[in-house]
């Protein structure tokens, strides 16, 4: 991994305001089109609480709930550098220490929580 790169995993919940309304688990976008941003945030807040209190593992939650295809890898996005992700996502990831989990991050793709892994 290059010195200026980070590595992160994330959980993405898409909603009706998201740029693309389909995902690996909702290919028709039916659920996503009916999900308000508020309900996506509420769901993600609950999932984040389960992770930080130790009730659930990040990768298990990502595999089950994330609307990103990275769910198949427990949310792992692999290493990336500046300019490769949407700005709010990038800034949140670089601000975390390894092992830390972000608050909810809002991007054009939907709402995320991010765990920096490297």
C-alpha positions as YAML, in Angstrom:
chain: A
units: angstrom
residues:
- id: 1
  name: UNK
  ca: [0.00, 0.00, 0.00]
- id: 2
  name: UNK
  ca: [1.46, 3.37, -0.97]
- id: 3
  name: UNK
  ca: [2.32, 5.70, 1.91]
- id: 4
  name: UNK
  ca: [-0.38, 8.21, 1.04]
- id: 5
  name: UNK
  ca: [-3.10, 5.57, 0.79]
- id: 6
  name: UNK
  ca: [-5.62, 4.43, 3.35]
- id: 7
  name: UNK
  ca: [-7.69, 1.28, 3.54]
- id: 8
  name: UNK
  ca: [-11.27, 1.17, 4.71]
- id: 9
  name: UNK
  ca: [-14.43, -0.85, 4.92]
- id: 10
  name: UNK
  ca: [-17.86, 0.69, 4.78]
- id: 11
  name: UNK
  ca: [-21.55, 0.03, 5.05]
- id: 12
  name: UNK
  ca: [-23.69, 1.89, 2.54]
- id: 13
  name: UNK
  ca: [-27.43, 2.38, 2.80]
- id: 14
  name: UNK
  ca: [-28.90, 3.83, -0.37]
- id: 15
  name: UNK
  ca: [-32.09, 5.89, -0.38]
- id: 16
  name: UNK
  ca: [-34.41, 7.64, -2.81]
- id: 17
  name: UNK
  ca: [-32.02, 10.57, -3.10]
- id: 18
  name: UNK
  ca: [-29.06, 8.36, -4.05]
- id: 19
  name: UNK
  ca: [-27.37, 8.77, -7.39]
- id: 20
  name: UNK
  ca: [-28.07, 5.19, -8.51]
- id: 21
  name: UNK
  ca: [-31.20, 3.45, -7.28]
- id: 22
  name: UNK
  ca: [-30.09, -0.15, -7.63]
- id: 23
  name: UNK
  ca: [-27.68, -2.35, -5.74]
- id: 24
  name: UNK
  ca: [-26.45, -5.94, -5.66]
- id: 25
  name: UNK
  ca: [-29.20, -6.84, -3.17]
- id: 26
  name: UNK
  ca: [-31.90, -4.64, -4.71]
- id: 27
  name: UNK
  ca: [-31.22, -4.85, -8.46]
- id: 28
  name: UNK
  ca: [-34.60, -3.35, -9.40]
- id: 29
  name: UNK
  ca: [-34.14, -0.55, -6.87]
- id: 30
  name: UNK
  ca: [-37.61, -1.17, -5.39]
- id: 31
  name: UNK
  ca: [-36.55, -0.97, -1.75]
- id: 32
  name: UNK
  ca: [-34.11, 1.88, -2.36]
- id: 33
  name: UNK
  ca: [-36.72, 4.00, -4.17]
- id: 34
  name: UNK
  ca: [-39.03, 3.67, -1.16]
- id: 35
  name: UNK
  ca: [-36.37, 4.41, 1.47]
- id: 36
  name: UNK
  ca: [-36.26, 7.98, 2.69]
- id: 37
  name: UNK
  ca: [-32.94, 9.51, 3.63]
- id: 38
  name: UNK
  ca: [-34.20, 9.77, 7.22]
- id: 39
  name: UNK
  ca: [-35.00, 6.07, 7.44]
- id: 40
  name: UNK
  ca: [-31.63, 5.17, 5.88]
- id: 41
  name: UNK
  ca: [-29.88, 7.29, 8.53]
- id: 42
  name: UNK
  ca: [-31.99, 5.74, 11.30]
- id: 43
  name: UNK
  ca: [-31.18, 2.20, 10.13]
- id: 44
  name: UNK
  ca: [-27.48, 3.01, 9.87]
- id: 45
  name: UNK
  ca: [-27.45, 4.61, 13.34]
- id: 46
  name: UNK
  ca: [-28.88, 1.42, 14.83]
- id: 47
  name: UNK
  ca: [-26.35, -0.75, 12.97]
- id: 48
  name: UNK
  ca: [-23.49, 1.52, 14.09]
- id: 49
  name: UNK
  ca: [-24.66, 1.25, 17.70]
- id: 50
  name: UNK
  ca: [-24.62, -2.56, 17.47]
- id: 51
  name: UNK
  ca: [-21.06, -2.47, 16.14]
- id: 52
  name: UNK
  ca: [-19.62, 0.00, 18.67]
- id: 53
  name: UNK
  ca: [-21.27, -1.76, 21.61]
- id: 54
  name: UNK
  ca: [-19.86, -5.10, 20.43]
- id: 55
  name: UNK
  ca: [-23.23, -6.72, 19.67]
- id: 56
  name: UNK
  ca: [-22.22, -7.25, 16.06]
- id: 57
  name: UNK
  ca: [-19.08, -7.33, 13.92]
- id: 58
  name: UNK
  ca: [-18.61, -4.65, 11.26]
- id: 59
  name: UNK
  ca: [-17.94, -7.16, 8.50]
- id: 60
  name: UNK
  ca: [-21.02, -9.24, 9.35]
- id: 61
  name: UNK
  ca: [-23.28, -6.18, 9.30]
- id: 62
  name: UNK
  ca: [-21.67, -5.01, 6.03]
- id: 63
  name: UNK
  ca: [-22.20, -8.43, 4.42]
- id: 64
  name: UNK
  ca: [-25.85, -8.42, 5.39]
- id: 65
  name: UNK
  ca: [-26.98, -4.81, 5.04]
- id: 66
  name: UNK
  ca: [-24.65, -2.80, 2.80]
- id: 67
  name: UNK
  ca: [-25.99, -1.73, -0.60]
- id: 68
  name: UNK
  ca: [-22.44, -1.73, -2.00]
- id: 69
  name: UNK
  ca: [-21.00, -4.74, -3.82]
- id: 70
  name: UNK
  ca: [-18.11, -4.54, -1.31]
- id: 71
  name: UNK
  ca: [-20.59, -6.27, 1.05]
- id: 72
  name: UNK
  ca: [-19.36, -9.53, -0.47]
- id: 73
  name: UNK
  ca: [-15.97, -8.75, 1.13]
- id: 74
  name: UNK
  ca: [-17.36, -7.61, 4.48]
- id: 75
  name: UNK
  ca: [-17.39, -4.02, 3.25]
- id: 76
  name: UNK
  ca: [-13.67, -3.90, 2.40]
- id: 77
  name: UNK
  ca: [-12.87, -1.33, -0.29]
- id: 78
  name: UNK
  ca: [-9.15, -2.07, -0.35]
- id: 79
  name: UNK
  ca: [-6.53, 0.68, -0.40]
- id: 80
  name: UNK
  ca: [-7.23, 4.02, -2.01]
- id: 81
  name: UNK
  ca: [-5.61, 7.42, -2.25]
- id: 82
  name: UNK
  ca: [-6.85, 10.98, -2.34]
- id: 83
  name: UNK
  ca: [-9.09, 11.84, -5.26]
- id: 84
  name: UNK
  ca: [-10.42, 8.31, -5.74]
- id: 85
  name: UNK
  ca: [-13.54, 8.53, -3.57]
- id: 86
  name: UNK
  ca: [-16.25, 11.14, -3.19]
- id: 87
  name: UNK
  ca: [-14.87, 14.05, -1.14]
- id: 88
  name: UNK
  ca: [-16.94, 13.60, 2.07]
- id: 89
  name: UNK
  ca: [-16.07, 9.89, 2.11]
- id: 90
  name: UNK
  ca: [-12.37, 10.57, 1.55]
- id: 91
  name: UNK
  ca: [-12.22, 13.28, 4.21]
- id: 92
  name: UNK
  ca: [-14.00, 11.11, 6.78]
- id: 93
  name: UNK
  ca: [-11.69, 8.16, 6.11]
- id: 94
  name: UNK
  ca: [-8.48, 10.19, 6.35]
- id: 95
  name: UNK
  ca: [-9.70, 11.74, 9.63]
- id: 96
  name: UNK
  ca: [-10.09, 8.33, 11.29]
- id: 97
  name: UNK
  ca: [-7.41, 6.39, 13.09]
- id: 98
  name: UNK
  ca: [-7.00, 2.73, 12.14]
- id: 99
  name: UNK
  ca: [-9.77, 0.73, 13.82]
- id: 100
  name: UNK
  ca: [-12.03, 3.75, 14.33]
- id: 101
  name: UNK
  ca: [-15.57, 3.92, 12.98]
- id: 102
  name: UNK
  ca: [-16.96, 7.14, 11.55]
- id: 103
  name: UNK
  ca: [-20.19, 8.85, 12.35]
- id: 104
  name: UNK
  ca: [-22.68, 8.77, 9.47]
- id: 105
  name: UNK
  ca: [-21.21, 10.19, 6.26]
- id: 106
  name: UNK
  ca: [-23.54, 11.51, 3.58]
- id: 107
  name: UNK
  ca: [-22.50, 11.27, -0.10]
- id: 108
  name: UNK
  ca: [-24.25, 11.22, -3.47]
- id: 109
  name: UNK
  ca: [-24.28, 7.42, -3.22]
- id: 110
  name: UNK
  ca: [-26.18, 7.30, 0.06]
- id: 111
  name: UNK
  ca: [-25.27, 7.23, 3.74]
- id: 112
  name: UNK
  ca: [-22.24, 5.33, 5.03]
- id: 113
  name: UNK
  ca: [-20.35, 4.39, 8.12]
- id: 114
  name: UNK
  ca: [-16.68, 3.83, 7.52]
- id: 115
  name: UNK
  ca: [-14.12, 1.83, 9.42]
- id: 116
  name: UNK
  ca: [-10.52, 2.65, 8.66]
- id: 117
  name: UNK
  ca: [-8.51, -0.57, 8.47]
- id: 118
  name: UNK
  ca: [-5.14, 0.68, 7.24]
...
